[in-house]
Amino acid sequence: MYPPFEEKGKIFTDIVRTQKANVVIQTTLNTTIHGYLHIRLDNRLKDELDMNEPFVAITDAIVFDAQKTEMYKTDFIAVNRSHIVYLFPINEQEDTGSES
């Protein structure tokens, strides 16, 4: 069975519902990326990282160099999974300040 398509040849696919996870990614290129990883509703963050696709999509990304200087901002960046050293989620409700 073929997927539906319009007269111009565009193929329509099912909408994949996701939830956004605010994450920090350290890459092998000594850059840090802050942005949103979109996780399918039935998956965990680790499940998204374990997928067979070569790239992970990050939206609203800010890329920093090794000195934590902002290099650029972009609405979308595709990060090669093999270049990810570590990735962790940021809980937006959590206060990151320390108390004395």
C-alpha positions as CSV (number, residue, x, y, z in Angstrom):
1,M,0.0,0.0,0.0
2,Y,1.3,3.4,-0.9
3,P,1.2,6.5,1.3
4,P,-1.2,9.3,0.3
5,F,0.3,12.0,-1.9
6,E,-0.9,15.2,-3.5
7,E,-0.9,16.1,-7.2
8,K,2.6,17.7,-7.0
9,G,4.0,14.5,-5.6
10,K,4.4,15.4,-1.9
11,I,4.0,12.4,0.3
12,F,2.0,12.7,3.4
13,T,3.1,10.9,6.5
14,D,1.6,10.4,10.0
15,I,2.1,13.1,12.5
16,V,4.5,12.0,15.2
17,R,3.5,13.4,18.6
18,T,6.4,14.4,20.9
19,Q,7.2,16.2,24.1
20,K,10.1,18.6,24.4
21,A,13.0,18.0,26.7
22,N,15.4,20.9,27.5
23,V,18.9,19.3,27.2
24,V,22.6,20.1,27.2
25,I,24.8,18.2,24.8
26,Q,28.6,18.0,25.0
27,T,30.2,17.1,21.7
28,T,33.5,15.6,20.6
29,L,34.2,18.9,18.9
30,N,34.5,20.6,22.3
31,T,31.2,22.5,21.8
32,T,28.2,22.5,24.1
33,I,24.7,22.7,22.7
34,H,21.6,23.8,24.7
35,G,18.3,23.2,23.2
36,Y,15.2,21.0,22.9
37,L,15.2,17.3,22.0
38,H,11.8,16.0,21.0
39,I,10.9,12.7,22.5
40,R,8.2,10.5,21.1
41,L,5.4,10.1,23.7
42,D,6.0,6.4,24.3
43,N,9.8,6.8,24.6
44,R,12.2,7.9,27.3
45,L,15.1,10.2,26.6
46,K,17.5,7.2,26.5
47,D,15.2,5.5,23.9
48,E,15.5,8.5,21.6
49,L,19.3,8.3,21.9
50,D,19.3,4.5,21.2
51,M,17.4,4.9,17.9
52,N,19.1,3.8,14.7
53,E,19.0,7.2,13.0
54,P,22.5,8.8,12.5
55,F,21.3,12.3,13.7
56,V,19.3,13.7,16.6
57,A,17.3,16.8,16.0
58,I,17.6,19.8,18.4
59,T,15.4,22.9,18.2
60,D,15.9,26.4,19.6
61,A,19.6,25.5,19.9
62,I,22.4,27.7,21.3
63,V,26.0,26.5,20.5
64,F,28.8,27.4,22.9
65,D,32.6,26.9,22.4
66,A,35.0,25.4,25.0
67,Q,35.3,28.8,26.7
68,K,31.4,29.0,27.1
69,T,31.2,31.8,24.6
70,E,28.0,31.7,22.5
71,M,29.0,30.9,18.9
72,Y,25.5,31.0,17.3
73,K,21.8,30.4,17.7
74,T,19.6,28.4,15.4
75,D,16.0,27.1,15.2
76,F,17.2,23.7,14.2
77,I,20.5,21.7,14.3
78,A,21.1,18.0,13.5
79,V,23.7,16.5,15.7
80,N,25.5,13.3,14.7
81,R,24.9,10.8,17.5
82,S,28.5,9.5,17.2
83,H,29.7,13.0,18.2
84,I,27.7,13.1,21.5
85,V,30.0,12.7,24.5
86,Y,27.2,13.2,27.0
87,L,23.6,14.6,27.1
88,F,21.5,15.5,30.1
89,P,18.1,17.0,30.6
90,I,17.5,20.4,32.4
91,N,14.6,20.6,34.7
92,E,13.2,24.1,34.0
93,Q,11.4,24.3,37.3
94,E,14.5,23.4,39.3
95,D,16.5,26.3,40.8
96,T,20.1,25.9,39.8
97,G,21.4,28.4,42.4
98,S,23.1,27.1,45.5
99,E,22.3,28.1,49.0
100,S,25.0,28.9,51.6
